[in-house]
Amino acid sequence: MSGGCAVGSSIRAIAADATVTFGNFDPVPATRFEACADGLTLADHDTELFWKKKTGTGG
């Protein structure tokens, strides 16, 4: 595999024959995540999942 990726683009797919498809970077929409009133979770409107907020370094 060889080639380059333009600034602002990213690799979208790599096929079995090593063909690379590039595309523009799609930022996460500002409305995708919403802080819940409990202050401990986030609602993900794309997947309809809730995510627990983590603090610290984790491990």
C-alpha positions in Angstrom: 0.0 0.0 0.0 1.3 3.4 -0.8 0.1 6.9 -1.5 -0.9 9.9 0.6 -3.8 11.4 2.2 -4.6 15.1 1.7 -4.9 17.3 4.7 -8.5 17.1 6.0 -9.0 13.7 4.6 -8.9 10.2 6.1 -8.7 6.6 5.0 -12.3 5.3 4.6 -11.6 1.8 3.6 -8.9 -0.7 2.6 -10.0 -3.4 0.2 -8.7 -7.0 0.1 -6.5 -6.0 -2.9 -5.0 -3.1 -0.8 -6.9 -0.4 -2.7 -7.4 2.6 -0.4 -10.5 4.8 -0.5 -10.0 8.3 0.9 -12.7 10.7 2.1 -13.2 14.0 3.8 -13.2 14.0 7.6 -16.7 14.3 8.9 -16.7 15.9 12.3 -19.2 14.7 14.9 -22.3 16.8 14.8 -22.7 19.1 17.8 -26.1 17.7 18.5 -25.0 14.0 18.6 -24.1 14.0 22.3 -26.2 15.5 25.1 -25.2 15.7 28.8 -27.9 14.1 30.9 -29.4 15.9 34.0 -27.7 13.4 36.4 -24.3 14.8 35.4 -22.9 11.3 35.1 -24.0 10.2 31.7 -24.2 11.4 28.0 -26.9 10.5 25.6 -25.7 9.5 22.1 -28.6 10.5 19.7 -27.1 8.5 16.8 -26.9 5.1 18.5 -29.5 5.8 21.2 -27.0 4.6 23.8 -26.0 6.2 27.1 -22.4 6.6 28.0 -21.0 7.0 31.5 -18.7 9.9 32.0 -15.2 8.9 33.1 -12.9 11.1 35.1 -9.2 10.7 35.9 -6.7 8.6 34.0 -8.6 5.4 33.9 -7.0 2.0 33.7 
